[in-house]
Amino acid sequence: MIACRQVAKALANHRYYELPWYRRIPMFIHIRLCVMCGKYHQQIVDVQRGVHDYLEHEDAGDIETHVHLSDEAKARIAEAMEQK
Ligand SMILES: [Zn+2]
């Protein structure tokens, strides 16, 4: 098993999804099994995967960029602004 230090160094210097599979797999196993650094590094991997997914969707142009508020939500926001 690779060391915590190696996982930390690799994640600090590279994006998880850009690493070759032969480096990602031992890292993934370590993160799953290591109580010491697993939780922390799992969060980093999740965030990096999220960014990767976002970028892929952005490239594909299928991101919903418009946020639709319900009339009720709009009224609530307007009301909150008037109170200030
Ligand atoms: Zn570890």
PDB file of the backbone (N, CA, C, O) and the ligand in Angstrom, with CONECT records:
HET     ZN  A 101       1
ATOM      1  N   MET A   1       0.846  -1.197   0.000  1.00  0.00           N
ATOM      2  CA  MET A   1       0.000   0.000   0.000  1.00  0.00           C
ATOM      3  C   MET A   1       0.881   1.246   0.000  1.00  0.00           C
ATOM      4  O   MET A   1       1.904   1.298   0.684  1.00  0.00           O
ATOM      5  N   ILE A   2       0.474   2.239  -0.770  1.00  0.00           N
ATOM      6  CA  ILE A   2       1.253   3.475  -0.818  1.00  0.00           C
ATOM      7  C   ILE A   2       1.049   4.257   0.473  1.00  0.00           C
ATOM      8  O   ILE A   2       0.082   4.028   1.199  1.00  0.00           O
ATOM      9  N   ALA A   3       1.952   5.171   0.752  1.00  0.00           N
ATOM     10  CA  ALA A   3       1.927   5.911   2.012  1.00  0.00           C
ATOM     11  C   ALA A   3       1.027   7.140   1.922  1.00  0.00           C
ATOM     12  O   ALA A   3       0.781   7.678   0.843  1.00  0.00           O
ATOM     13  N   CYS A   4       0.541   7.570   3.096  1.00  0.00           N
ATOM     14  CA  CYS A   4      -0.283   8.779   3.189  1.00  0.00           C
ATOM     15  C   CYS A   4       0.425   9.955   2.519  1.00  0.00           C
ATOM     16  O   CYS A   4      -0.187  10.751   1.807  1.00  0.00           O
ATOM     17  N   ARG A   5       1.709  10.038   2.763  1.00  0.00           N
ATOM     18  CA  ARG A   5       2.511  11.143   2.222  1.00  0.00           C
ATOM     19  C   ARG A   5       2.434  11.174   0.693  1.00  0.00           C
ATOM     20  O   ARG A   5       2.327  12.237   0.083  1.00  0.00           O
ATOM     21  N   GLN A   6       2.492   9.985   0.092  1.00  0.00           N
ATOM     22  CA  GLN A   6       2.447   9.911  -1.373  1.00  0.00           C
ATOM     23  C   GLN A   6       1.084  10.362  -1.917  1.00  0.00           C
ATOM     24  O   GLN A   6       0.996  11.021  -2.952  1.00  0.00           O
ATOM     25  N   VAL A   7       0.027   9.987  -1.188  1.00  0.00           N
ATOM     26  CA  VAL A   7      -1.322  10.400  -1.608  1.00  0.00           C
ATOM     27  C   VAL A   7      -1.432  11.916  -1.527  1.00  0.00           C
ATOM     28  O   VAL A   7      -1.914  12.566  -2.455  1.00  0.00           O
ATOM     29  N   ALA A   8      -0.976  12.473  -0.398  1.00  0.00           N
ATOM     30  CA  ALA A   8      -1.067  13.916  -0.195  1.00  0.00           C
ATOM     31  C   ALA A   8      -0.274  14.657  -1.262  1.00  0.00           C
ATOM     32  O   ALA A   8      -0.732  15.665  -1.801  1.00  0.00           O
ATOM     33  N   LYS A   9       0.910  14.153  -1.563  1.00  0.00           N
ATOM     34  CA  LYS A   9       1.771  14.815  -2.541  1.00  0.00           C
ATOM     35  C   LYS A   9       1.147  14.761  -3.938  1.00  0.00           C
ATOM     36  O   LYS A   9       1.136  15.752  -4.668  1.00  0.00           O
ATOM     37  N   ALA A  10       0.637  13.598  -4.285  1.00  0.00           N
ATOM     38  CA  ALA A  10       0.045  13.433  -5.617  1.00  0.00           C
ATOM     39  C   ALA A  10      -1.173  14.328  -5.791  1.00  0.00           C
ATOM     40  O   ALA A  10      -1.365  14.928  -6.848  1.00  0.00           O
ATOM     41  N   LEU A  11      -2.008  14.417  -4.733  1.00  0.00           N
ATOM     42  CA  LEU A  11      -3.226  15.229  -4.845  1.00  0.00           C
ATOM     43  C   LEU A  11      -2.909  16.717  -4.806  1.00  0.00           C
ATOM     44  O   LEU A  11      -3.660  17.534  -5.338  1.00  0.00           O
ATOM     45  N   ALA A  12      -1.781  17.067  -4.165  1.00  0.00           N
ATOM     46  CA  ALA A  12      -1.390  18.478  -4.130  1.00  0.00           C
ATOM     47  C   ALA A  12      -0.839  18.923  -5.475  1.00  0.00           C
ATOM     48  O   ALA A  12      -0.992  20.078  -5.871  1.00  0.00           O
ATOM     49  N   ASN A  13      -0.197  17.996  -6.169  1.00  0.00           N
ATOM     50  CA  ASN A  13       0.481  18.370  -7.413  1.00  0.00           C
ATOM     51  C   ASN A  13      -0.311  18.073  -8.678  1.00  0.00           C
ATOM     52  O   ASN A  13      -0.025  18.611  -9.747  1.00  0.00           O
ATOM     53  N   HIS A  14      -1.307  17.210  -8.541  1.00  0.00           N
ATOM     54  CA  HIS A  14      -2.055  16.811  -9.740  1.00  0.00           C
ATOM     55  C   HIS A  14      -3.540  16.788  -9.440  1.00  0.00           C
ATOM     56  O   HIS A  14      -3.956  16.667  -8.288  1.00  0.00           O
ATOM     57  N   ARG A  15      -4.326  16.904 -10.486  1.00  0.00           N
ATOM     58  CA  ARG A  15      -5.750  16.665 -10.328  1.00  0.00           C
ATOM     59  C   ARG A  15      -5.962  15.162 -10.435  1.00  0.00           C
ATOM     60  O   ARG A  15      -5.398  14.484 -11.293  1.00  0.00           O
ATOM     61  N   TYR A  16      -6.796  14.676  -9.532  1.00  0.00           N
ATOM     62  CA  TYR A  16      -7.023  13.235  -9.441  1.00  0.00           C
ATOM     63  C   TYR A  16      -7.347  12.618 -10.799  1.00  0.00           C
ATOM     64  O   TYR A  16      -6.771  11.600 -11.181  1.00  0.00           O
ATOM     65  N   TYR A  17      -8.269  13.241 -11.519  1.00  0.00           N
ATOM     66  CA  TYR A  17      -8.726  12.642 -12.779  1.00  0.00           C
ATOM     67  C   TYR A  17      -7.699  12.752 -13.895  1.00  0.00           C
ATOM     68  O   TYR A  17      -7.859  12.128 -14.944  1.00  0.00           O
ATOM     69  N   GLU A  18      -6.645  13.539 -13.685  1.00  0.00           N
ATOM     70  CA  GLU A  18      -5.618  13.645 -14.712  1.00  0.00           C
ATOM     71  C   GLU A  18      -4.496  12.621 -14.516  1.00  0.00           C
ATOM     72  O   GLU A  18      -3.639  12.447 -15.382  1.00  0.00           O
ATOM     73  N   LEU A  19      -4.517  11.949 -13.366  1.00  0.00           N
ATOM     74  CA  LEU A  19      -3.490  10.943 -13.112  1.00  0.00           C
ATOM     75  C   LEU A  19      -3.774   9.694 -13.946  1.00  0.00           C
ATOM     76  O   LEU A  19      -4.933   9.366 -14.203  1.00  0.00           O
ATOM     77  N   PRO A  20      -2.715   8.997 -14.367  1.00  0.00           N
ATOM     78  CA  PRO A  20      -2.934   7.739 -15.091  1.00  0.00           C
ATOM     79  C   PRO A  20      -3.560   6.694 -14.178  1.00  0.00           C
ATOM     80  O   PRO A  20      -3.396   6.764 -12.960  1.00  0.00           O
ATOM     81  N   TRP A  21      -4.264   5.741 -14.739  1.00  0.00           N
ATOM     82  CA  TRP A  21      -5.012   4.752 -13.942  1.00  0.00           C
ATOM     83  C   TRP A  21      -4.123   4.001 -12.971  1.00  0.00           C
ATOM     84  O   TRP A  21      -4.557   3.664 -11.869  1.00  0.00           O
ATOM     85  N   TYR A  22      -2.855   3.728 -13.372  1.00  0.00           N
ATOM     86  CA  TYR A  22      -1.979   2.943 -12.499  1.00  0.00           C
ATOM     87  C   TYR A  22      -1.542   3.745 -11.277  1.00  0.00           C
ATOM     88  O   TYR A  22      -0.987   3.178 -10.336  1.00  0.00           O
ATOM     89  N   ARG A  23      -1.782   5.046 -11.277  1.00  0.00           N
ATOM     90  CA  ARG A  23      -1.533   5.837 -10.072  1.00  0.00           C
ATOM     91  C   ARG A  23      -2.832   6.098  -9.325  1.00  0.00           C
ATOM     92  O   ARG A  23      -2.836   6.221  -8.100  1.00  0.00           O
ATOM     93  N   ARG A  24      -3.938   6.182 -10.065  1.00  0.00           N
ATOM     94  CA  ARG A  24      -5.238   6.446  -9.427  1.00  0.00           C
ATOM     95  C   ARG A  24      -5.715   5.262  -8.604  1.00  0.00           C
ATOM     96  O   ARG A  24      -6.245   5.449  -7.509  1.00  0.00           O
ATOM     97  N   ILE A  25      -5.537   4.047  -9.109  1.00  0.00           N
ATOM     98  CA  ILE A  25      -6.068   2.857  -8.427  1.00  0.00           C
ATOM     99  C   ILE A  25      -5.445   2.655  -7.046  1.00  0.00           C
ATOM    100  O   ILE A  25      -6.179   2.497  -6.071  1.00  0.00           O
ATOM    101  N   PRO A  26      -4.082   2.654  -6.931  1.00  0.00           N
ATOM    102  CA  PRO A  26      -3.525   2.515  -5.568  1.00  0.00           C
ATOM    103  C   PRO A  26      -3.945   3.661  -4.657  1.00  0.00           C
ATOM    104  O   PRO A  26      -4.124   3.465  -3.455  1.00  0.00           O
ATOM    105  N   MET A  27      -4.101   4.847  -5.216  1.00  0.00           N
ATOM    106  CA  MET A  27      -4.520   5.991  -4.420  1.00  0.00           C
ATOM    107  C   MET A  27      -5.963   5.817  -3.946  1.00  0.00           C
ATOM    108  O   MET A  27      -6.297   6.100  -2.795  1.00  0.00           O
ATOM    109  N   PHE A  28      -6.805   5.347  -4.860  1.00  0.00           N
ATOM    110  CA  PHE A  28      -8.210   5.122  -4.532  1.00  0.00           C
ATOM    111  C   PHE A  28      -8.334   4.082  -3.416  1.00  0.00           C
ATOM    112  O   PHE A  28      -9.116   4.248  -2.480  1.00  0.00           O
ATOM    113  N   ILE A  29      -7.546   3.002  -3.532  1.00  0.00           N
ATOM    114  CA  ILE A  29      -7.571   1.948  -2.509  1.00  0.00           C
ATOM    115  C   ILE A  29      -7.098   2.509  -1.167  1.00  0.00           C
ATOM    116  O   ILE A  29      -7.686   2.235  -0.120  1.00  0.00           O
ATOM    117  N   HIS A  30      -6.043   3.286  -1.220  1.00  0.00           N
ATOM    118  CA  HIS A  30      -5.515   3.875   0.017  1.00  0.00           C
ATOM    119  C   HIS A  30      -6.570   4.748   0.692  1.00  0.00           C
ATOM    120  O   HIS A  30      -6.805   4.635   1.895  1.00  0.00           O
ATOM    121  N   ILE A  31      -7.200   5.618  -0.094  1.00  0.00           N
ATOM    122  CA  ILE A  31      -8.200   6.542   0.458  1.00  0.00           C
ATOM    123  C   ILE A  31      -9.356   5.767   1.087  1.00  0.00           C
ATOM    124  O   ILE A  31      -9.909   6.165   2.112  1.00  0.00           O
ATOM    125  N   ARG A  32      -9.707   4.642   0.440  1.00  0.00           N
ATOM    126  CA  ARG A  32     -10.805   3.834   0.973  1.00  0.00           C
ATOM    127  C   ARG A  32     -10.436   3.138   2.283  1.00  0.00           C
ATOM    128  O   ARG A  32     -11.272   2.976   3.172  1.00  0.00           O
ATOM    129  N   LEU A  33      -9.174   2.730   2.385  1.00  0.00           N
ATOM    130  CA  LEU A  33      -8.766   1.913   3.528  1.00  0.00           C
ATOM    131  C   LEU A  33      -8.133   2.708   4.659  1.00  0.00           C
ATOM    132  O   LEU A  33      -8.153   2.269   5.809  1.00  0.00           O
ATOM    133  N   CYS A  34      -7.578   3.856   4.354  1.00  0.00           N
ATOM    134  CA  CYS A  34      -6.816   4.588   5.360  1.00  0.00           C
ATOM    135  C   CYS A  34      -7.743   5.456   6.204  1.00  0.00           C
ATOM    136  O   CYS A  34      -8.437   6.335   5.693  1.00  0.00           O
ATOM    137  N   VAL A  35      -7.737   5.189   7.502  1.00  0.00           N
ATOM    138  CA  VAL A  35      -8.571   5.964   8.425  1.00  0.00           C
ATOM    139  C   VAL A  35      -7.958   7.346   8.642  1.00  0.00           C
ATOM    140  O   VAL A  35      -8.660   8.340   8.826  1.00  0.00           O
ATOM    141  N   MET A  36      -6.636   7.374   8.614  1.00  0.00           N
ATOM    142  CA  MET A  36      -5.925   8.621   8.913  1.00  0.00           C
ATOM    143  C   MET A  36      -6.222   9.716   7.890  1.00  0.00           C
ATOM    144  O   MET A  36      -6.622  10.819   8.263  1.00  0.00           O
ATOM    145  N   CYS A  37      -6.034   9.427   6.628  1.00  0.00           N
ATOM    146  CA  CYS A  37      -6.153  10.498   5.634  1.00  0.00           C
ATOM    147  C   CYS A  37      -7.323  10.271   4.688  1.00  0.00           C
ATOM    148  O   CYS A  37      -7.613  11.116   3.841  1.00  0.00           O
ATOM    149  N   GLY A  38      -7.994   9.139   4.829  1.00  0.00           N
ATOM    150  CA  GLY A  38      -9.036   8.783   3.881  1.00  0.00           C
ATOM    151  C   GLY A  38     -10.147   9.804   3.752  1.00  0.00           C
ATOM    152  O   GLY A  38     -10.537  10.173   2.644  1.00  0.00           O
ATOM    153  N   LYS A  39     -10.657  10.262   4.887  1.00  0.00           N
ATOM    154  CA  LYS A  39     -11.797  11.175   4.853  1.00  0.00           C
ATOM    155  C   LYS A  39     -11.433  12.495   4.175  1.00  0.00           C
ATOM    156  O   LYS A  39     -12.177  13.021   3.347  1.00  0.00           O
ATOM    157  N   TYR A  40     -10.287  13.001   4.549  1.00  0.00           N
ATOM    158  CA  TYR A  40      -9.822  14.279   3.993  1.00  0.00           C
ATOM    159  C   TYR A  40      -9.600  14.173   2.493  1.00  0.00           C
ATOM    160  O   TYR A  40     -10.064  15.013   1.722  1.00  0.00           O
ATOM    161  N   HIS A  41      -8.888  13.132   2.089  1.00  0.00           N
ATOM    162  CA  HIS A  41      -8.572  13.005   0.672  1.00  0.00           C
ATOM    163  C   HIS A  41      -9.781  12.616  -0.161  1.00  0.00           C
ATOM    164  O   HIS A  41      -9.867  12.952  -1.342  1.00  0.00           O
ATOM    165  N   GLN A  42     -10.716  11.906   0.461  1.00  0.00           N
ATOM    166  CA  GLN A  42     -11.940  11.566  -0.276  1.00  0.00           C
ATOM    167  C   GLN A  42     -12.679  12.846  -0.678  1.00  0.00           C
ATOM    168  O   GLN A  42     -13.247  12.935  -1.767  1.00  0.00           O
ATOM    169  N   GLN A  43     -12.658  13.822   0.211  1.00  0.00           N
ATOM    170  CA  GLN A  43     -13.312  15.101  -0.099  1.00  0.00           C
ATOM    171  C   GLN A  43     -12.624  15.787  -1.262  1.00  0.00           C
ATOM    172  O   GLN A  43     -13.283  16.331  -2.149  1.00  0.00           O
ATOM    173  N   ILE A  44     -11.294  15.761  -1.260  1.00  0.00           N
ATOM    174  CA  ILE A  44     -10.551  16.391  -2.359  1.00  0.00           C
ATOM    175  C   ILE A  44     -10.884  15.699  -3.676  1.00  0.00           C
ATOM    176  O   ILE A  44     -11.133  16.352  -4.689  1.00  0.00           O
ATOM    177  N   VAL A  45     -10.883  14.362  -3.647  1.00  0.00           N
ATOM    178  CA  VAL A  45     -11.182  13.602  -4.866  1.00  0.00           C
ATOM    179  C   VAL A  45     -12.607  13.909  -5.339  1.00  0.00           C
ATOM    180  O   VAL A  45     -12.837  14.090  -6.534  1.00  0.00           O
ATOM    181  N   ASP A  46     -13.553  13.967  -4.414  1.00  0.00           N
ATOM    182  CA  ASP A  46     -14.945  14.255  -4.785  1.00  0.00           C
ATOM    183  C   ASP A  46     -15.070  15.628  -5.428  1.00  0.00           C
ATOM    184  O   ASP A  46     -15.761  15.793  -6.434  1.00  0.00           O
ATOM    185  N   VAL A  47     -14.393  16.617  -4.838  1.00  0.00           N
ATOM    186  CA  VAL A  47     -14.448  17.981  -5.391  1.00  0.00           C
ATOM    187  C   VAL A  47     -13.826  17.995  -6.783  1.00  0.00           C
ATOM    188  O   VAL A  47     -14.378  18.583  -7.713  1.00  0.00           O
ATOM    189  N   GLN A  48     -12.671  17.343  -6.920  1.00  0.00           N
ATOM    190  CA  GLN A  48     -12.002  17.352  -8.220  1.00  0.00           C
ATOM    191  C   GLN A  48     -12.831  16.626  -9.275  1.00  0.00           C
ATOM    192  O   GLN A  48     -12.875  17.034 -10.435  1.00  0.00           O
ATOM    193  N   ARG A  49     -13.488  15.546  -8.856  1.00  0.00           N
ATOM    194  CA  ARG A  49     -14.368  14.835  -9.791  1.00  0.00           C
ATOM    195  C   ARG A  49     -15.549  15.718 -10.189  1.00  0.00           C
ATOM    196  O   ARG A  49     -15.978  15.722 -11.343  1.00  0.00           O
ATOM    197  N   GLY A  50     -16.062  16.460  -9.219  1.00  0.00           N
ATOM    198  CA  GLY A  50     -17.177  17.372  -9.490  1.00  0.00           C
ATOM    199  C   GLY A  50     -16.782  18.429 -10.502  1.00  0.00           C
ATOM    200  O   GLY A  50     -17.538  18.738 -11.423  1.00  0.00           O
ATOM    201  N   VAL A  51     -15.577  18.986 -10.320  1.00  0.00           N
ATOM    202  CA  VAL A  51     -15.070  19.993 -11.262  1.00  0.00           C
ATOM    203  C   VAL A  51     -14.926  19.370 -12.645  1.00  0.00           C
ATOM    204  O   VAL A  51     -15.291  19.974 -13.654  1.00  0.00           O
ATOM    205  N   HIS A  52     -14.398  18.172 -12.675  1.00  0.00           N
ATOM    206  CA  HIS A  52     -14.210  17.476 -13.943  1.00  0.00           C
ATOM    207  C   HIS A  52     -15.546  17.267 -14.654  1.00  0.00           C
ATOM    208  O   HIS A  52     -15.667  17.518 -15.853  1.00  0.00           O
ATOM    209  N   ASP A  53     -16.546  16.803 -13.902  1.00  0.00           N
ATOM    210  CA  ASP A  53     -17.881  16.589 -14.474  1.00  0.00           C
ATOM    211  C   ASP A  53     -18.458  17.902 -14.992  1.00  0.00           C
ATOM    212  O   ASP A  53     -19.059  17.956 -16.065  1.00  0.00           O
ATOM    213  N   TYR A  54     -18.263  18.953 -14.207  1.00  0.00           N
ATOM    214  CA  TYR A  54     -18.784  20.266 -14.601  1.00  0.00           C
ATOM    215  C   TYR A  54     -18.136  20.696 -15.918  1.00  0.00           C
ATOM    216  O   TYR A  54     -18.817  21.134 -16.845  1.00  0.00           O
ATOM    217  N   LEU A  55     -16.808  20.564 -15.983  1.00  0.00           N
ATOM    218  CA  LEU A  55     -16.088  20.988 -17.190  1.00  0.00           C
ATOM    219  C   LEU A  55     -16.547  20.179 -18.401  1.00  0.00           C
ATOM    220  O   LEU A  55     -16.671  20.715 -19.502  1.00  0.00           O
ATOM    221  N   GLU A  56     -16.796  18.892 -18.193  1.00  0.00           N
ATOM    222  CA  GLU A  56     -17.270  18.063 -19.301  1.00  0.00           C
ATOM    223  C   GLU A  56     -18.634  18.530 -19.792  1.00  0.00           C
ATOM    224  O   GLU A  56     -18.892  18.597 -20.994  1.00  0.00           O
ATOM    225  N   HIS A  57     -19.502  18.851 -18.834  1.00  0.00           N
ATOM    226  CA  HIS A  57     -20.834  19.330 -19.218  1.00  0.00           C
ATOM    227  C   HIS A  57     -20.746  20.699 -19.872  1.00  0.00           C
ATOM    228  O   HIS A  57     -21.495  21.012 -20.797  1.00  0.00           O
ATOM    229  N   GLU A  58     -19.810  21.515 -19.371  1.00  0.00           N
ATOM    230  CA  GLU A  58     -19.636  22.843 -19.949  1.00  0.00           C
ATOM    231  C   GLU A  58     -19.179  22.703 -21.398  1.00  0.00           C
ATOM    232  O   GLU A  58     -19.680  23.404 -22.278  1.00  0.00           O
ATOM    233  N   ASP A  59     -18.231  21.803 -21.650  1.00  0.00           N
ATOM    234  CA  ASP A  59     -17.754  21.563 -23.014  1.00  0.00           C
ATOM    235  C   ASP A  59     -18.888  21.061 -23.898  1.00  0.00           C
ATOM    236  O   ASP A  59     -18.990  21.435 -25.066  1.00  0.00           O
ATOM    237  N   ALA A  60     -19.742  20.208 -23.328  1.00  0.00           N
ATOM    238  CA  ALA A  60     -20.856  19.641 -24.096  1.00  0.00           C
ATOM    239  C   ALA A  60     -21.986  20.662 -24.261  1.00  0.00           C
ATOM    240  O   ALA A  60     -22.888  20.476 -25.079  1.00  0.00           O
ATOM    241  N   GLY A  61     -21.926  21.747 -23.472  1.00  0.00           N
ATOM    242  CA  GLY A  61     -22.917  22.809 -23.588  1.00  0.00           C
ATOM    243  C   GLY A  61     -24.273  22.441 -23.033  1.00  0.00           C
ATOM    244  O   GLY A  61     -25.279  23.025 -23.435  1.00  0.00           O
ATOM    245  N   ASP A  62     -24.327  21.487 -22.118  1.00  0.00           N
ATOM    246  CA  ASP A  62     -25.637  21.093 -21.583  1.00  0.00           C
ATOM    247  C   ASP A  62     -25.833  21.517 -20.122  1.00  0.00           C
ATOM    248  O   ASP A  62     -26.578  20.884 -19.374  1.00  0.00           O
ATOM    249  N   ILE A  63     -25.158  22.585 -19.739  1.00  0.00           N
ATOM    250  CA  ILE A  63     -25.360  23.085 -18.378  1.00  0.00           C
ATOM    251  C   ILE A  63     -26.533  24.068 -18.372  1.00  0.00           C
ATOM    252  O   ILE A  63     -26.628  24.961 -19.214  1.00  0.00           O
ATOM    253  N   GLU A  64     -27.385  23.881 -17.432  1.00  0.00           N
ATOM    254  CA  GLU A  64     -28.529  24.793 -17.276  1.00  0.00           C
ATOM    255  C   GLU A  64     -28.027  26.056 -16.583  1.00  0.00           C
ATOM    256  O   GLU A  64     -27.775  26.053 -15.378  1.00  0.00           O
ATOM    257  N   THR A  65     -27.883  27.132 -17.349  1.00  0.00           N
ATOM    258  CA  THR A  65     -27.311  28.350 -16.773  1.00  0.00           C
ATOM    259  C   THR A  65     -28.374  29.268 -16.186  1.00  0.00           C
ATOM    260  O   THR A  65     -28.049  30.183 -15.430  1.00  0.00           O
ATOM    261  N   HIS A  66     -29.626  29.040 -16.520  1.00  0.00           N
ATOM    262  CA  HIS A  66     -30.670  29.904 -15.992  1.00  0.00           C
ATOM    263  C   HIS A  66     -31.283  29.286 -14.744  1.00  0.00           C
ATOM    264  O   HIS A  66     -31.703  28.129 -14.736  1.00  0.00           O
ATOM    265  N   VAL A  67     -31.320  30.080 -13.712  1.00  0.00           N
ATOM    266  CA  VAL A  67     -31.945  29.607 -12.482  1.00  0.00           C
ATOM    267  C   VAL A  67     -33.370  30.122 -12.474  1.00  0.00           C
ATOM    268  O   VAL A  67     -33.616  31.323 -12.586  1.00  0.00           O
ATOM    269  N   HIS A  68     -34.287  29.208 -12.343  1.00  0.00           N
ATOM    270  CA  HIS A  68     -35.687  29.609 -12.337  1.00  0.00           C
ATOM    271  C   HIS A  68     -36.222  29.624 -10.912  1.00  0.00           C
ATOM    272  O   HIS A  68     -36.172  28.620 -10.203  1.00  0.00           O
ATOM    273  N   LEU A  69     -36.724  30.762 -10.515  1.00  0.00           N
ATOM    274  CA  LEU A  69     -37.330  30.863  -9.194  1.00  0.00           C
ATOM    275  C   LEU A  69     -38.844  30.779  -9.342  1.00  0.00           C
ATOM    276  O   LEU A  69     -39.430  31.277 -10.304  1.00  0.00           O
ATOM    277  N   SER A  70     -39.442  30.143  -8.374  1.00  0.00           N
ATOM    278  CA  SER A  70     -40.898  30.102  -8.382  1.00  0.00           C
ATOM    279  C   SER A  70     -41.423  31.491  -8.009  1.00  0.00           C
ATOM    280  O   SER A  70     -40.696  32.289  -7.418  1.00  0.00           O
ATOM    281  N   ASP A  71     -42.665  31.778  -8.349  1.00  0.00           N
ATOM    282  CA  ASP A  71     -43.265  33.071  -8.003  1.00  0.00           C
ATOM    283  C   ASP A  71     -43.255  33.274  -6.497  1.00  0.00           C
ATOM    284  O   ASP A  71     -43.075  34.386  -6.001  1.00  0.00           O
ATOM    285  N   GLU A  72     -43.451  32.183  -5.788  1.00  0.00           N
ATOM    286  CA  GLU A  72     -43.458  32.246  -4.333  1.00  0.00           C
ATOM    287  C   GLU A  72     -42.084  32.672  -3.809  1.00  0.00           C
ATOM    288  O   GLU A  72     -41.984  33.501  -2.905  1.00  0.00           O
ATOM    289  N   ALA A  73     -41.036  32.099  -4.382  1.00  0.00           N
ATOM    290  CA  ALA A  73     -39.671  32.444  -3.961  1.00  0.00           C
ATOM    291  C   ALA A  73     -39.356  33.892  -4.287  1.00  0.00           C
ATOM    292  O   ALA A  73     -38.732  34.596  -3.493  1.00  0.00           O
ATOM    293  N   LYS A  74     -39.794  34.337  -5.467  1.00  0.00           N
ATOM    294  CA  LYS A  74     -39.554  35.736  -5.854  1.00  0.00           C
ATOM    295  C   LYS A  74     -40.235  36.687  -4.880  1.00  0.00           C
ATOM    296  O   LYS A  74     -39.663  37.696  -4.469  1.00  0.00           O
ATOM    297  N   ALA A  75     -41.466  36.346  -4.519  1.00  0.00           N
ATOM    298  CA  ALA A  75     -42.233  37.185  -3.586  1.00  0.00           C
ATOM    299  C   ALA A  75     -41.549  37.223  -2.232  1.00  0.00           C
ATOM    300  O   ALA A  75     -41.485  38.271  -1.590  1.00  0.00           O
ATOM    301  N   ARG A  76     -41.041  36.089  -1.802  1.00  0.00           N
ATOM    302  CA  ARG A  76     -40.361  35.997  -0.505  1.00  0.00           C
ATOM    303  C   ARG A  76     -39.099  36.865  -0.499  1.00  0.00           C
ATOM    304  O   ARG A  76     -38.815  37.549   0.484  1.00  0.00           O
ATOM    305  N   ILE A  77     -38.347  36.833  -1.602  1.00  0.00           N
ATOM    306  CA  ILE A  77     -37.113  37.618  -1.691  1.00  0.00           C
ATOM    307  C   ILE A  77     -37.461  39.111  -1.716  1.00  0.00           C
ATOM    308  O   ILE A  77     -36.830  39.914  -1.028  1.00  0.00           O
ATOM    309  N   ALA A  78     -38.465  39.471  -2.511  1.00  0.00           N
ATOM    310  CA  ALA A  78     -38.876  40.870  -2.601  1.00  0.00           C
ATOM    311  C   ALA A  78     -39.328  41.390  -1.234  1.00  0.00           C
ATOM    312  O   ALA A  78     -39.023  42.516  -0.841  1.00  0.00           O
ATOM    313  N   GLU A  79     -40.052  40.549  -0.538  1.00  0.00           N
ATOM    314  CA  GLU A  79     -40.536  40.918   0.784  1.00  0.00           C
ATOM    315  C   GLU A  79     -39.363  41.136   1.746  1.00  0.00           C
ATOM    316  O   GLU A  79     -39.351  42.098   2.515  1.00  0.00           O
ATOM    317  N   ALA A  80     -38.388  40.238   1.694  1.00  0.00           N
ATOM    318  CA  ALA A  80     -37.218  40.333   2.570  1.00  0.00           C
ATOM    319  C   ALA A  80     -36.416  41.598   2.270  1.00  0.00           C
ATOM    320  O   ALA A  80     -35.864  42.223   3.174  1.00  0.00           O
ATOM    321  N   MET A  81     -36.360  41.967   0.988  1.00  0.00           N
ATOM    322  CA  MET A  81     -35.600  43.166   0.612  1.00  0.00           C
ATOM    323  C   MET A  81     -36.317  44.432   1.072  1.00  0.00           C
ATOM    324  O   MET A  81     -35.675  45.409   1.458  1.00  0.00           O
ATOM    325  N   GLU A  82     -37.626  44.413   1.030  1.00  0.00           N
ATOM    326  CA  GLU A  82     -38.390  45.603   1.449  1.00  0.00           C
ATOM    327  C   GLU A  82     -38.269  45.858   2.938  1.00  0.00           C
ATOM    328  O   GLU A  82     -38.347  46.998   3.395  1.00  0.00           O
ATOM    329  N   GLN A  83     -38.079  44.791   3.683  1.00  0.00           N
ATOM    330  CA  GLN A  83     -37.996  44.930   5.140  1.00  0.00           C
ATOM    331  C   GLN A  83     -36.712  45.615   5.596  1.00  0.00           C
ATOM    332  O   GLN A  83     -36.640  46.101   6.725  1.00  0.00           O
ATOM    333  N   LYS A  84     -35.698  45.661   4.735  1.00  0.00           N
ATOM    334  CA  LYS A  84     -34.405  46.231   5.155  1.00  0.00           C
ATOM    335  C   LYS A  84     -34.394  47.740   5.090  1.00  0.00           C
ATOM    336  O   LYS A  84     -33.382  48.364   5.411  1.00  0.00           O
TER     337      LYS A  84
HETATM  338 ZN    ZN A 101      -3.399   7.528   4.448  1.00  0.00          ZN2+
END
